[in-house]
Amino acid sequence: MAFVPAAQAARILRAWGNKVDSDPVGLIAGGQGDAAWTMIVRFVKDGYIKDDDARDWNADDLLKSLRDGTEAANEDRRARGFPELDVVGWIAPPAYDAGTHRLVSSLAVREKATPDSQVQSVNYFTYALGRNGYFSFDLLSDRNKIASDQMAAAPALDGLGYDEGHRYSDFVASSDHVAAYGLAALVGVVAAKKLGLLALAGLFAMKFAKIGVVALAAAGGIFARVFRRKGRGQPSGPA
């Protein structure tokens, strides 16, 4: 895997047609060739997200909200000359685990006016709720390889945890800020307008080529700094 830092990740997202209000945490890119995948990592500090509406939501209603939000986001894409997106439907409807405070869902997306034979893109979302906001992981894939990409990206998701004092269970009702929306809105309108959806159709190879160049440049800079420090501060030893 390779990690693309925040500033470079934001440039990539803008190049893909997304409106980026604030820099993401970064991008995680893994695999190579046909097995390449990428995941957008964000932390949204909107406050404590109430999850009590997860018991009563309807997946069809959430899908309609998501489509409405995507149409609103398409105005920005259209203004900047990027293809508009269509939400095809759920691959896996939203499922919330109240024990881990994680929400997962996967959605098929495609660019408008593409033929039915075009492989549909997949946005596989994982939201990890915390005391002051949430982490969002958006795994980009397509219908043909989402299962293998999920397995490949699982270690990055498994490694996430909140420090004590920042966990969802550490919420203090008397003083902490509560978000203006709940979990259902996060799945629907917020996911489309704030986080954005991406389609890989027709641009798959180009996008991953861009990630590869940025990731290699970032890794090269890290390695150069490490070796410079070793050269200045450590004696050479036997090979």
Residue, then its C-alpha position, 0 to 999 in steps of 0.5 A: m500500500a501507499f499513502v498519499p498525503a492530504a494536499q496531494a490527495a485534495r488535488i487528485l480529488r479535484a482533478w476527478g471532478n469533486k468539490v473539495d471543501s477541506d483537505p482529506v486526511g489522504l488517499i490509500a492506494g494498493g495493488q497494481g495493474d488490474a488489481a489496483w484500488t484506492m480509498i479516500v480517507r476523510f475526517v469530518k469534525d461536525g460533532y457527535i452524530k446521533d445514531d438513534d434513527a438507524r433503527d427505523w430507516n428505510a433503505d429505499d428512502l435513503l437511496k432517494s435522498l442520495r440520488d437527490g443529493t447527487e443531482a445537487a452535486n451534479e450542478d457543480r460537476r456540470a459547471r466545471g465541465f465534468p460528467e454528471l453521475d447517476v446513482v444506480g442503486w445499492i449493492a449492499p444497503p446501509a448496515y450499522d453496528a451499534g457495538t463498534h459504531r461503524l456504518v457500511s454501505s456500497l453503491a453502484v454509480r455511473e456517468k450519465a449517458t453511458p451504455d448499459s454495457q459499461v462496467q458500473s463503478v462502486n463507492y464502498f463507504t465505511y463510516a467510523l463514528g467518534r465523539n467529535g465527528y467521524f472518519s469516512f473511508d470511500l473505497l473506489s472499485d467496480r462491480n467486477k472486482i469489489a469483493s477482492d478490493q474489499m479484502a485487500a483494503a480490509p487491513a487499513l480499516d481494521g487498523l483504525g481506532y479512536d484514542e481514549g477520550h475521543r471515542y463515541s462512548d466518551f460523548v458528554a451530553s452537557s458540553d459536547h457539540v452535536a451534529a446538525y444531522g443524524l446517521a440517516a442524513l449522513v448516509g443520504v444527502v451528506a454523503a452525496k453533497k459533502l463527501g461526493l461520489l466518484a465514477l471510475a467508468g472511462l477514467f480508471a487507468m488514468k486515475f490510478a496512473k495519477i495516484g501512482v505518480v504522486a505516491l511514488a514521489a511522496a515515498g521517494g521524498i520520505f526515503a530520501r529524508v530517512f537516508r539523509r538522517k542515517g548518513r549524518g547520524q549513524p556510522s556505516g557498518p558491515a554489509 
